[in-house]
Amino acid sequence: MTGAIHRPDRPDPLDDDLGWMLGIVFRGYVRAAEHAFTDFPGGPRGYQLLTAVINGPARNQGAIAEELGIDRTGLTYLIDDLERPGYVARRADPADRRNRLIDVTATGHAAWEQRRSALRQIESHLLGALTPAESGTLRALLQRVACSAQAVDPLRDLCEVVTQAQADPAPAAPASRRTGAAAARGGRAAAPRARRRA
């Protein structure tokens, strides 16, 4: 309910308003996520970039910018923010040396795992009114709705990335292409975009 006295004969019209419901949940998620990312380079956007690179194939900055819905200039700043503490590394694209591919380092992978665990706790708190089965159903339904919306307002390959991440939610170690980078920031701290997650 929205705060008014509950009257079964006169339900609050907001209780059936999708925008109101999504807004309440989204604002709660954003507040908690921003708190969890106060000291993380690039904030929630930095985490999203790491997620995209960890769970996807090697891509250049242009492809990552399109997937995340960030302009290329903003993405450059975001990558700079993550490169300073050694979370990511740029390397030449073998197919076109004018392009740079982004790799997550071992340090970046560990930082991503830590924040991922914090986000799981936030999600569990927000979905605390549901049983585990209901929570799973809600996630599946939201994913279907998000992917449908993505088809209308696309961010290329987004749903494939999410599906892959769900199939392999916690990789044991960075892939070999990331290991080499380990051996050897648009929006700086923007709130997570609703259409980013499918």
Protein Blocks (a to p, Z undefined) as FASTA:
>chain_A
ZZiacdfklccfklmgmklmmmmmmmmmmmmmmmmmmmgghijmlmmmmmmmmmmccddf
klmmmmnopafklmmmmmmmmmmnopaccdddfklmkbccddddfklmmmmmmmmmmmmm
mmmmmmmmpcfklmmmmmmmmmmmmmmmmmmmccehklmmmmmmmmmmbcfbdcfklmmm
mmmnopfkbccdfklpZZ
